Amino acid sequence: MDWALFWDGLRETNYVWLVPCLATLALTFVIRVERWRQLYPAGTRPPFAPATKALLVGYLLNNLLPARAGDAVRVFYLHDEAGTSRSESEKK
């Protein structure tokens, strides 16, 4: 790797574009969490904060573990955090 070229690229980058990019990324996660929550009936719908944590943990582990194992961990994590049914989560 050419470190001089790397540092030159960082110096020449226009960091103003990071703000709208990060805002868009945050908005997409909020939409994903809400979409996932809407799959549950109103009486058993998990709260927003535990659903967000479970989704983020699942995405992290999907990047680290093979075979989308993070999706299974997400079900158990949401059960531990919000008390949702594991079988109801698995159907979704």
PyRosetta script that sets phi, psi and omega in degrees:
from pyrosetta import init, pose_from_sequence

init()
pose = pose_from_sequence("MDWALFWDGLRETNYVWLVPCLATLALTFVIRVERWRQLYPAGTRPPFAPATKALLVGYLLNNLLPARAGDAVRVFYLHDEAGTSRSESEKK")
pose.set_psi(1, 137.0)
pose.set_omega(1, 178.6)
pose.set_phi(2, -89.7)
pose.set_psi(2, 99.0)
pose.set_omega(2, -175.6)
pose.set_phi(3, -65.9)
pose.set_psi(3, -33.0)
pose.set_omega(3, 178.7)
pose.set_phi(4, -63.4)
pose.set_psi(4, -42.8)
pose.set_omega(4, 178.3)
pose.set_phi(5, -65.5)
pose.set_psi(5, -39.3)
pose.set_omega(5, 177.3)
pose.set_phi(6, -59.8)
pose.set_psi(6, -49.8)
pose.set_omega(6, -179.0)
pose.set_phi(7, -66.7)
pose.set_psi(7, -35.2)
pose.set_omega(7, 176.0)
pose.set_phi(8, -63.1)
pose.set_psi(8, -41.1)
pose.set_omega(8, 178.2)
pose.set_phi(9, -62.5)
pose.set_psi(9, -41.0)
pose.set_omega(9, 177.7)
pose.set_phi(10, -65.2)
pose.set_psi(10, -38.2)
pose.set_omega(10, 179.6)
pose.set_phi(11, -68.2)
pose.set_psi(11, -32.7)
pose.set_omega(11, -176.2)
pose.set_phi(12, -89.6)
pose.set_psi(12, -4.4)
pose.set_omega(12, -177.0)
pose.set_phi(13, -71.3)
pose.set_psi(13, 141.9)
pose.set_omega(13, 175.6)
pose.set_phi(14, -92.8)
pose.set_psi(14, 98.8)
pose.set_omega(14, -173.7)
pose.set_phi(15, -75.0)
pose.set_psi(15, -5.8)
pose.set_omega(15, 177.6)
pose.set_phi(16, -61.1)
pose.set_psi(16, -31.2)
pose.set_omega(16, -178.7)
pose.set_phi(17, -71.7)
pose.set_psi(17, -14.5)
pose.set_omega(17, 177.8)
pose.set_phi(18, -65.5)
pose.set_psi(18, -34.8)
pose.set_omega(18, -177.5)
pose.set_phi(19, -62.1)
pose.set_psi(19, -54.4)
pose.set_omega(19, 179.1)
pose.set_phi(20, -67.0)
pose.set_psi(20, -30.9)
pose.set_omega(20, 178.8)
pose.set_phi(21, -66.5)
pose.set_psi(21, -45.0)
pose.set_omega(21, 179.4)
pose.set_phi(22, -68.2)
pose.set_psi(22, -35.8)
pose.set_omega(22, 176.9)
pose.set_phi(23, -65.5)
pose.set_psi(23, -40.5)
pose.set_omega(23, 177.7)
pose.set_phi(24, -65.9)
pose.set_psi(24, -41.2)
pose.set_omega(24, 177.2)
pose.set_phi(25, -60.9)
pose.set_psi(25, -44.6)
pose.set_omega(25, 178.4)
pose.set_phi(26, -63.2)
pose.set_psi(26, -41.5)
pose.set_omega(26, 179.0)
pose.set_phi(27, -63.7)
pose.set_psi(27, -39.6)
pose.set_omega(27, 179.0)
pose.set_phi(28, -65.7)
pose.set_psi(28, -35.5)
pose.set_omega(28, 177.2)
pose.set_phi(29, -68.5)
pose.set_psi(29, -39.0)
pose.set_omega(29, 177.3)
pose.set_phi(30, -62.0)
pose.set_psi(30, -42.3)
pose.set_omega(30, 179.1)
pose.set_phi(31, -65.3)
pose.set_psi(31, -41.1)
pose.set_omega(31, 178.8)
pose.set_phi(32, -64.2)
pose.set_psi(32, -41.8)
pose.set_omega(32, 179.1)
pose.set_phi(33, -63.6)
pose.set_psi(33, -46.2)
pose.set_omega(33, -178.8)
pose.set_phi(34, -65.6)
pose.set_psi(34, -39.5)
pose.set_omega(34, 177.2)
pose.set_phi(35, -62.0)
pose.set_psi(35, -41.8)
pose.set_omega(35, 179.1)
pose.set_phi(36, -66.1)
pose.set_psi(36, -40.8)
pose.set_omega(36, 178.9)
pose.set_phi(37, -63.9)
pose.set_psi(37, -35.0)
pose.set_omega(37, -178.2)
pose.set_phi(38, -68.7)
pose.set_psi(38, -13.8)
pose.set_omega(38, 176.6)
pose.set_phi(39, -72.3)
pose.set_psi(39, -17.5)
pose.set_omega(39, 179.1)
pose.set_phi(40, -90.2)
pose.set_psi(40, 147.3)
pose.set_omega(40, 172.3)
pose.set_phi(41, -62.9)
pose.set_psi(41, 153.8)
pose.set_omega(41, -175.1)
pose.set_phi(42, -56.1)
pose.set_psi(42, -34.3)
pose.set_omega(42, -178.1)
pose.set_phi(43, -72.9)
pose.set_psi(43, -23.9)
pose.set_omega(43, -177.9)
pose.set_phi(44, -117.0)
pose.set_psi(44, 11.0)
pose.set_omega(44, -177.7)
pose.set_phi(45, -65.7)
pose.set_psi(45, 127.9)
pose.set_omega(45, -179.9)
pose.set_phi(46, -71.5)
pose.set_psi(46, 153.2)
pose.set_omega(46, 175.8)
pose.set_phi(47, -63.4)
pose.set_psi(47, 162.2)
pose.set_omega(47, -174.9)
pose.set_phi(48, -64.8)
pose.set_psi(48, -45.6)
pose.set_omega(48, -175.3)
pose.set_phi(49, -63.5)
pose.set_psi(49, -50.0)
pose.set_omega(49, 177.6)
pose.set_phi(50, -63.2)
pose.set_psi(50, -35.3)
pose.set_omega(50, 178.0)
pose.set_phi(51, -65.4)
pose.set_psi(51, -38.2)
pose.set_omega(51, 177.8)
pose.set_phi(52, -64.8)
pose.set_psi(52, -46.9)
pose.set_omega(52, 178.9)
pose.set_phi(53, -60.0)
pose.set_psi(53, -44.5)
pose.set_omega(53, -179.2)
pose.set_phi(54, -63.1)
pose.set_psi(54, -41.1)
pose.set_omega(54, 179.8)
pose.set_phi(55, -65.0)
pose.set_psi(55, -43.5)
pose.set_omega(55, -179.5)
pose.set_phi(56, -67.0)
pose.set_psi(56, -39.9)
pose.set_omega(56, 177.1)
pose.set_phi(57, -63.8)
pose.set_psi(57, -42.5)
pose.set_omega(57, 178.2)
pose.set_phi(58, -61.2)
pose.set_psi(58, -43.8)
pose.set_omega(58, 178.4)
pose.set_phi(59, -64.4)
pose.set_psi(59, -41.3)
pose.set_omega(59, 178.7)
pose.set_phi(60, -59.8)
pose.set_psi(60, -48.9)
pose.set_omega(60, -177.0)
pose.set_phi(61, -71.6)
pose.set_psi(61, -27.9)
pose.set_omega(61, 174.0)
pose.set_phi(62, -63.0)
pose.set_psi(62, -30.7)
pose.set_omega(62, 178.1)
pose.set_phi(63, -79.4)
pose.set_psi(63, -23.7)
pose.set_omega(63, -176.7)
pose.set_phi(64, -98.8)
pose.set_psi(64, -29.7)
pose.set_omega(64, -174.5)
pose.set_phi(65, -111.8)
pose.set_psi(65, 153.8)
pose.set_omega(65, 179.0)
pose.set_phi(66, -79.1)
pose.set_psi(66, 165.9)
pose.set_omega(66, 171.6)
pose.set_phi(67, 59.2)
pose.set_psi(67, 34.2)
pose.set_omega(67, 177.6)
pose.set_phi(68, 51.3)
pose.set_psi(68, 42.2)
pose.set_omega(68, 179.8)
pose.set_phi(69, -64.1)
pose.set_psi(69, -20.8)
pose.set_omega(69, 178.4)
pose.set_phi(70, -63.6)
pose.set_psi(70, -27.8)
pose.set_omega(70, 178.0)
pose.set_phi(71, -65.9)
pose.set_psi(71, -39.7)
pose.set_omega(71, 177.0)
pose.set_phi(72, -68.1)
pose.set_psi(72, -40.6)
pose.set_omega(72, 179.0)
pose.set_phi(73, -64.1)
pose.set_psi(73, -35.9)
pose.set_omega(73, 179.5)
pose.set_phi(74, -59.0)
pose.set_psi(74, -40.1)
pose.set_omega(74, 179.7)
pose.set_phi(75, -62.8)
pose.set_psi(75, -47.7)
pose.set_omega(75, -178.9)
pose.set_phi(76, -69.0)
pose.set_psi(76, -37.9)
pose.set_omega(76, 179.3)
pose.set_phi(77, -64.5)
pose.set_psi(77, -42.9)
pose.set_omega(77, 179.6)
pose.set_phi(78, -66.7)
pose.set_psi(78, -36.3)
pose.set_omega(78, 176.3)
pose.set_phi(79, -62.6)
pose.set_psi(79, -43.5)
pose.set_omega(79, 179.7)
pose.set_phi(80, -67.4)
pose.set_psi(80, -38.4)
pose.set_omega(80, -176.1)
pose.set_phi(81, -79.8)
pose.set_psi(81, -42.1)
pose.set_omega(81, -171.4)
pose.set_phi(82, -119.0)
pose.set_psi(82, -6.1)
pose.set_omega(82, 178.8)
pose.set_phi(83, 75.2)
pose.set_psi(83, 19.2)
pose.set_omega(83, 178.4)
pose.set_phi(84, -70.9)
pose.set_psi(84, 157.4)
pose.set_omega(84, 179.2)
pose.set_phi(85, -69.4)
pose.set_psi(85, 133.5)
pose.set_omega(85, 178.0)
pose.set_phi(86, -67.1)
pose.set_psi(86, -39.6)
pose.set_omega(86, -178.0)
pose.set_phi(87, -69.8)
pose.set_psi(87, -34.1)
pose.set_omega(87, 177.4)
pose.set_phi(88, -67.2)
pose.set_psi(88, -38.1)
pose.set_omega(88, 178.1)
pose.set_phi(89, -66.7)
pose.set_psi(89, -37.6)
pose.set_omega(89, -178.1)
pose.set_phi(90, -68.9)
pose.set_psi(90, -29.3)
pose.set_omega(90, 179.8)
pose.set_phi(91, -66.5)
pose.set_psi(91, -27.5)
pose.set_omega(91, -174.5)
pose.set_phi(92, -80.4)
pose.dump_pdb("model.pdb")
